[in-house]
Amino acid sequence: MTDEGHAIHYTAVARGTPVYSSDDVEVGTVDQVVDNYREHILDGIVLKAADGAIRFVDGPEVARTFERAVRLTISADEVAKLPPPERGAGSFRANVRAGRLSRLFGGGWKRG
């Protein structure tokens, strides 16, 4: 068992943080944290495996995020079968030029 540090919000997880499977195997490091800004939830984590493969871990498969580790709910074998992240997935940010009415009805977002 490693010293994970304190639990932190997923947005504070640093690139390069080790990622551990549910069976306590280090399966790679965090390459990117993918945030669903509209719903304020973790969409997933892009991890770089020891063999150099890039994989996408869906948000529900992330158990906890800590200062020095990320814990998953899936085993190392399951992580090895994960696909790479989808290319060109859009990210959205608030459109500050949109009026209040537009933001009220969900039109206050633009592709970032």
C-alpha positions in Angstrom: 0.0 0.0 0.0 1.3 3.4 -0.9 1.1 6.7 0.9 -1.7 8.3 -1.1 -1.9 11.6 0.8 -5.2 13.4 1.4 -8.3 12.9 -0.8 -8.6 15.8 -3.2 -11.0 17.0 -5.8 -10.4 15.5 -9.2 -9.6 18.9 -10.8 -6.6 19.1 -8.5 -5.0 15.8 -9.7 -1.7 16.5 -11.3 -0.4 15.1 -14.5 1.9 12.2 -13.7 0.0 11.0 -10.6 0.2 7.2 -10.3 -3.0 5.3 -11.1 -3.8 2.1 -9.2 -6.3 -0.6 -10.0 -8.7 -2.2 -7.5 -6.3 -5.0 -7.1 -3.5 -2.5 -6.0 -1.5 -2.7 -9.2 0.1 0.5 -10.6 -1.5 0.6 -14.1 0.0 3.9 -15.3 0.0 7.7 -14.7 -2.5 10.4 -15.2 -2.0 12.1 -18.6 -5.2 14.2 -18.5 -8.3 14.7 -16.3 -11.4 15.1 -18.5 -14.1 17.3 -16.8 -17.7 17.6 -17.9 -18.0 21.3 -17.3 -21.7 21.5 -18.0 -22.6 18.9 -15.3 -19.7 19.5 -13.0 -18.7 15.9 -12.9 -15.6 13.8 -13.7 -16.0 12.5 -17.3 -12.9 10.3 -17.0 -9.1 10.1 -16.9 -6.7 9.6 -19.8 -3.8 7.5 -18.4 -0.5 6.6 -19.9 0.3 2.9 -19.2 3.8 1.6 -18.4 4.0 0.2 -22.0 3.3 3.7 -23.4 -0.3 2.9 -24.4 -2.9 5.7 -23.8 -6.2 4.5 -22.3 -9.4 6.2 -21.3 -10.9 5.4 -17.8 -14.5 6.4 -17.6 -15.6 8.5 -14.6 -17.6 5.8 -12.8 -14.5 3.6 -12.8 -12.5 6.1 -10.8 -13.0 5.3 -7.1 -11.1 8.1 -5.4 -8.5 10.8 -6.2 -5.7 11.6 -3.8 -2.7 14.0 -3.7 -0.3 11.2 -4.7 -2.6 8.5 -6.3 -5.8 7.7 -8.2 -7.7 4.6 -7.2 -9.9 2.7 -9.7 -12.8 0.4 -9.2 -11.6 -2.0 -11.9 -8.8 -4.6 -12.0 -5.5 -4.3 -13.8 -6.7 -6.9 -16.4 -9.8 -4.7 -17.1 -7.6 -1.6 -17.4 -5.4 -3.3 -20.0 -8.5 -3.8 -22.2 -9.6 -0.2 -22.1 -9.7 1.7 -25.4 -7.8 4.9 -26.2 -9.6 8.2 -25.7 -11.8 9.3 -28.6 -10.1 11.8 -30.9 -11.6 15.2 -31.2 -13.9 15.1 -28.3 -15.2 18.6 -27.8 -14.7 20.7 -24.8 -17.1 23.5 -24.0 -16.7 26.7 -22.0 -19.0 29.5 -21.0 -19.8 32.0 -23.7 -19.5 35.3 -21.9 -20.9 37.2 -24.8 -24.2 35.4 -24.6 -27.0 37.2 -22.8 -28.7 36.0 -19.6 -31.7 34.6 -21.5 -29.4 32.5 -23.7 -27.5 31.2 -20.7 -30.8 30.4 -19.0 -31.9 28.2 -21.9 -28.5 26.5 -22.3 -27.2 28.5 -25.3 -24.5 30.2 -23.3 -21.8 27.6 -24.2 -19.5 27.4 -27.1 -17.0 24.9 -28.3 -13.6 25.7 -26.8 
